[in-house]
Amino acid sequence: MKTWVPSDSVADVLSDLPGVECAVYDGTASMPEGVDEVEVWIPPLVTVPDVPGTLARMSSLRLVQTVTAGVEPYRPHLPEGAVLCNARGVHDAGTAEWAVGAMIAVLREFPGFVDAQRRGEWTYHHTDVLADSTVLIVGYGSIGAALERRLEGFEVEVVRVARSARDGVHAMDELPALLPEADVVVLLVPATADTAGMVDAAFLARMKDGALLVNAARGGIVDTDALIAELKTGRLRAALDVTAPEPLPEGHPLWSAPGLLITPHVAGSTPASVRRTQRLIRAQLLRYLAGEPLVNVITDSY
């Protein structure tokens, strides 16, 4: 069974599985031979060039197992007869931890104090604080639940929003009424046609003065120009692990926007995520070989 994997470490994890022939393709080197014979493809974390063209050539493909929770590069181009599965759960810890760290860093003004340290200045003043805040989680799935668990000791009120309402979770159509009450708004929604640009000027205008926007979802969820306009007024603050465009080019206005913390899409890039990804891939391939039901099968947009 010809299987393309993203790294030598993943190939090692699968090396003892009977009949599995691994070739490493991370998108930075030439494509291995036999693309038309690939039955299982595990793409790398960073999307390879020309996903539509690659998938179109995979005439034997039966399974795409991503190492990301998002599947937007693959879903529209999946060949007939192939199953798409994501890596739901493996990045929960890292992403939730980043979100908490980003909140604290911005609210407690750590970047400004680091700049003052470099200048050798003692800039004592009061800062904001996470305690007693209302944290609105937009996109309450497994990462949202992991974030809430990590917020339990911070004395905050958590408000949950998902695509559809359930016990303790608001529906997305309730979001406009919830935004004005939130001190922190965390974006964890998947990238779909419905969520593209959802954080627009109207969304941002509904947020209360001084509120913090935290984006650990995808850059395209946020209207970049609208966010920059709000940041320039000083009314809102933001922390972004993802941007549109991405990577963020040199000289882009986001780099110099006030009240903004940017990290280069690293929330889920941790040793814990690597370990959990490898365990998921091995378990998934064992299921596939045994003809057992797969996990994390994508049946809709996500």
C-alpha angles and dihedrals in degrees: 000000000000109000128182113211131185099233147010089252091060090047089054091052090055098037096104096048110112116251095002112133111190128202121181118233118167097162095249097087133045117299112261120248121265101044089157090058097053110121099173125032123190104185121207126257091257109060113251121235117275102008092176092053093045093050092046089059094049097090093162096047117135105158136031111188111185124204090217134070090230118076101176096120091056109030098077093047103042111136118240111272095025124115122218120211128177134209097251110174102017095094097038096101097045096044094045091048091050091051092053091045092049092051093051094043093054099037094046090042096235094160091056092048090050089053090049090050090054089052092046093240127145100217102179115184141129117272135196119268138211095227116101091017129133110233115199113201110202108198104028105199131122093309091048090052090049090051092050091052090054092048094054094096096047098075096239135139112240120208116192128210127181138164091272132020123257135158107315093358126099123220120247092251088066092059098096091060093046099049098073091058098051125098092188126028115195119195115211101148121130121250106261137141088266096052100041107118092352091141095068133148092285093050092049092046090059092057115099122254111277094017122147124231115205118190117194093147119072130315094238091064089075128061097232096202092050091050093049090051091054094045091052090058090053091231096117137030128208145193117200129188089170130042142183110259102033129224087036107236124232112272096022112149092240090069092065100033112126121243093021132127116194128190122180101249094287102133094108097029099104138119088251090058091049093051093047092046092053092049091050094049093049093047091046093051091049089054091048093050091048093048091242125146113280125231128234093024112176110227099161133020087307 
